[in-house]
Amino acid sequence: MIINKNHTPSRLTICDDAAKEWKNIKKIKKPEINNIIKKYLATSLKNTPPQIPQTLDIEEIRSNMSAQKQAANFKVAVEKKNQRIGSCV
């Protein structure tokens, strides 16, 4: 027989642990906290999300998806307009 049990800690336990951890963090000096944050930001992620292509090929959008096709056409028009404005400046 399989016994299923919820192994999540109680709310009181989580609050106590968070309070203890916050007391420890308050003791650390600000420059040290900034260094810890910088280390976290500098670490690379192993599972990076897939890169979204910058160009959108209108031909790849199926013809029955008119909303996406209309949005893609609008995006192309805005990009062309921005290029014209950029070349004038």
C-alpha positions as CSV (number, residue, x, y, z in Angstrom):
1,M,0.0,0.0,0.0
2,I,1.3,3.5,-0.9
3,I,1.0,6.2,1.7
4,N,0.8,9.7,0.2
5,K,1.7,12.4,2.6
6,N,2.1,16.1,2.2
7,H,5.8,16.7,3.2
8,T,5.6,20.5,3.0
9,P,6.6,22.2,6.2
10,S,4.0,24.1,8.2
11,R,3.6,27.8,7.9
12,L,4.9,28.4,11.4
13,T,8.1,26.5,10.6
14,I,8.7,28.5,7.4
15,C,8.1,31.8,9.3
16,D,10.5,30.8,12.1
17,D,13.2,29.8,9.6
18,A,12.7,33.1,7.6
19,A,12.9,35.1,10.8
20,K,16.2,33.4,11.9
21,E,17.7,33.8,8.4
22,W,16.7,37.5,8.4
23,K,18.4,38.0,11.7
24,N,21.6,36.6,10.2
25,I,21.3,38.7,7.1
26,K,20.9,41.9,9.2
27,K,24.2,41.2,10.9
28,I,26.1,41.2,7.6
29,K,27.5,44.6,6.4
30,K,26.1,46.2,3.3
31,P,29.2,45.9,1.1
32,E,29.3,42.1,1.8
33,I,25.7,41.8,0.9
34,N,26.3,43.7,-2.4
35,N,29.2,41.3,-3.1
36,I,27.0,38.3,-2.6
37,I,24.3,39.7,-4.9
38,K,27.0,40.4,-7.6
39,K,28.2,36.8,-7.3
40,Y,24.6,35.6,-7.8
41,L,24.1,37.9,-10.8
42,A,27.5,36.8,-12.4
43,T,26.8,33.1,-12.3
44,S,25.6,31.6,-15.5
45,L,22.5,29.5,-15.6
46,K,22.9,25.9,-16.8
47,N,19.4,25.8,-18.3
48,T,19.3,29.0,-20.3
49,P,16.0,29.7,-22.2
50,P,16.1,29.3,-25.9
51,Q,17.0,32.4,-27.9
52,I,14.1,34.1,-29.7
53,P,15.1,35.0,-33.3
54,Q,15.1,38.8,-33.8
55,T,13.7,38.5,-37.3
56,L,10.2,37.4,-37.9
57,D,9.6,35.6,-41.2
58,I,6.0,36.4,-42.3
59,E,6.0,33.5,-44.7
60,E,6.4,31.0,-41.8
61,I,3.2,32.2,-40.2
62,R,0.3,30.0,-41.4
63,S,-2.3,31.7,-43.4
64,N,-5.1,30.9,-41.0
65,M,-3.4,32.9,-38.2
66,S,-4.5,36.3,-39.4
67,A,-3.9,38.0,-36.0
68,Q,-0.3,37.0,-35.9
69,K,0.2,37.9,-39.6
70,Q,-1.3,41.3,-39.0
71,A,0.9,41.9,-35.9
72,A,4.0,40.8,-37.9
73,N,3.1,43.2,-40.7
74,F,2.6,46.0,-38.2
75,K,6.0,45.2,-36.6
76,V,7.7,45.3,-40.1
77,A,6.1,48.7,-40.8
78,V,7.2,50.1,-37.5
79,E,10.8,48.9,-38.1
80,K,10.8,50.5,-41.5
81,K,9.5,53.8,-40.1
82,N,12.2,53.7,-37.4
83,Q,14.8,53.1,-40.0
84,R,13.6,56.1,-42.0
85,I,13.5,58.3,-39.0
86,G,17.0,57.2,-37.9
87,S,18.4,57.9,-41.4
88,C,17.0,61.5,-41.3
89,V,18.7,62.4,-38.0
